[in-house]
Amino acid sequence: MDGVLRHIEGVLDDASTNILVFAHHQTVLDRITSYLVAKKVEHVRIDGKTPTDARQPLVDQFQRGGDRAPRVALLSITAAGVGLTLTRASVVVFAE
């Protein structure tokens, strides 16, 4: 996890970079979420606990861009691996 968080931090150093972070395990997603909250990085999270009807609004929030748009989309491989358009990101990290 430390290596994953260091990598994410390094990517976030470029203020113009938007990131998709995929993981499988809830503990990994939780740890990354805690890191992003501590660093005050705007993000959205879509995992198995995210209701299906709430997923597209989170995608739209990430996709819209602008000053207050989330820079990171934290995604469960299972819940967000198919059917979502996240073209705003320039970097994809697979954390598992």
PyMOL commands that set and color helices and strands:
alter all, ss='L'
color gray80, all
select helices_A, chain A and resi 2-12+26-38+52-63+77-80
alter helices_A, ss='H'
color red, helices_A
select strands_A, chain A and resi 19-23+43-46+72-76+91-94
alter strands_A, ss='S'
color yellow, strands_A
deselect
rebuild
show_as cartoon
